[in-house]
């Protein structure tokens, strides 16, 4: 007797600890690769895993082995043309074929990269690593969208608890009628004829005998139709739908004047990504508008937003004006939740900062859900910061933060994440 | 391959239905038929345990070298990731079988496989490989099918315990170094003893205490007896004989290892020993299993138990498995052990049943003999190297168009040293056999001496084979040896005349012990 064992239900993910160990060992390399990937990705595209490649020589497991050299003699299949004693030019790149079989894969470390797939969750975890997010926020952001279950008609299979009795019985009745209709009709006719005959003829009439038999036959037939067939069973069908959420628009405002270098832009990008990720948890539909400015402001696409570079001075109010105008024209308040994230190094023309404060307090703040400002600088705060502090006092949904590295970003959103209802 | 007209086929009362979906009943039915046929052919096997698994579990099994239980290590994770990647990209199908040399013999059946493939795997793994494990002398000598699963459980628990007690990192360092040296952890001549799990545990405790007391003895600092002369000291080289089992030597004599570290060295050594026969019988093992799945399934076809559709599907995968691309094909990646093994096994049967004049001249002992007895004898008493040296026939050398190429780096051009002709048969057979000799394939590196009166440095000796140099990872390897030994390592390369021609060294600083 053979032992046939179904192992499919147990022992899943046996390699998970080993995989985890591998990731831990090569954490440095993986983090670098993730940082590279974040740079290359759009901020609306943080939700997928990533192929990570590590140089093979780093993950190599060494072994004593022979290198090419000395004497190798190998037997190969498929000789077509050679005779004993033939001389052949040595093929380029060493080889000769002999050593290739065994040592070859490890011998040449520059050969290829070791490539593997990080899951979306792992990718996000690496991304969050230097953002110093509280754990609760991390789970909030990593978790997939919430679903609610909703009725969607009926189906023919399911668990007993979701059996829909009424539907099932109604179906059964329909089936009984459909299957027994002909016989039932004939039975009725036969019984009527029988009654008539009983009144007019003798009980031993041949016709009556025949009718009796037919009636008996029809009754048996009708009885054979099951009252309830598995075929009739109907179950409630519940499907999962994403939780309904309204739409929002997210404005990214970035100072692209000469003083914003690549590193600052990189930090700014993480700031925008974080807000975007937060919004994807709360809203089903998100539009992102990119506005960049130096002395004038301009709405651009994401690529131009992060990658082109301007020089010259800075007038922040130009961006705020464009922002206010865009909200008014395209995102009427009642339909849209408006979020704004602004990143700058704090430079502004002296007279302009007051203007900024006025635009913000009077026009913009009443229209938006949340306004987050980060100043990416190592120096002292400048006049824009001082003016913004007034705004922050007036409006609790205005948040500002001076940041030097990505770990400082989170506090600016602290209020936002706290408010999150679920 | 006979081609019977459809009308001539009789449908057997126990015939398997022509369907690709398997069910548990059908697998049992197929197994029953295969068991019967295999028994008639005289295959002696361990009891079988067939396990249905998912593709993901197959990848898990792959990553941990096929063992159902194993300790944790990052390198298994690495193998899992690369298997998973190529599987998901569709670059490779998973091998449809993994079979474990244990008693009962565990064979995995993947749920994605069709009924035909399941039958093929049962015939191939549960009867082919299984009987090989039970019969072949190397497996009989080196592996203990009854104890391996228990031992793996012991190893897993022990290493997990060490991780808790000494930290995962410290354990990982030891494991890394042991893995690197695992091919040098095999006793080729001593027979390992059979012990059970509980005995193993008990012994391990004793060993810890005993070893620790012994090790220090080597470095005893008692004043030397004055009558010892210089030349006598020279003679007292330690070890007296070179030691081929480097891991064993480290386990017994490494001065600074903790008892638990010695035990881990021992575990890796034991596991390595268990796999040692598999590395030496690839061609034979696969050839034997392939020959038997082919023979058994054809027998089922002849009896009418399986139909034409079954055979078409079976033959398609069978021919894929035994295909040998020629050397100039871009699919060529060495000699396919399935192809060579299957061809040789079938050829032995042919020589027994229909010998030609050539066969009678080359194989007077077996030409015309009983093929089942002859095959069994060949399976039981050989390893790849000797099997090829004994049984590779001129006909196969012609069929494969084998030719030998000599690549001498002191010459400008390669030379064809033999082809499949009368002058070349013996030469090619001898060369091909040598190609499967582990002793030629792996550099011969042995423990040569320990500087017991000085800095305790360990000297390894690499005896060069055909002037072949060591690869670029040697330095990395010496670091691993040094980590286990705890002192400096020297590696001397000597030529065939025993002259030292090169010397590499690896300095070991104590602080490295905990950092790298």
Interface residues (C-beta under 8 A of the other chain):
Chain A: X2 X3 X4 X5 X6 X7 X8 X11 X12 X13 X14 X15 X17 X18 X19 X20 X21 X22 X23 X24 X25 X59 X60 X61 X62 X63 X64 X65 X66 X67 X68 X69 X70 X71 X72 X73 X74 X75 X76 X77 X78 X79 X80 X82 X83 X84 X85 X86 X87 X88 X89 X90 X96 X97 X98 X100 X101 X102 X103 X106 X107 X109 X114 X115 X116 X117
Chain B: X24 X27 X28 X31 X32 X35 X47 X48 X49 X50 X51 X52 X53 X54 X56 X57 X59 X60 X63 X64 X72 X73 X74 X75 X76 X77 X78 X80 X81 X82 X84 X85 X88 X104 X111 X168 X172 X176 X179 X180 X183 X184 X324 X325 X326 X327 X328 X329 X332 X333 X334 X335 X400 X401 X402 X403 X404 X405 X406 X407 X408 X409 X412 X413 X414 X415 X416 X417 X418 X419 X420 X421 X423 X424 X428 X431 X432 X435 X441 X442 X443 X445 X464 X465 X466 X467 X468 X469 X470 X471 X472 X473 X474 X476 X477 X480
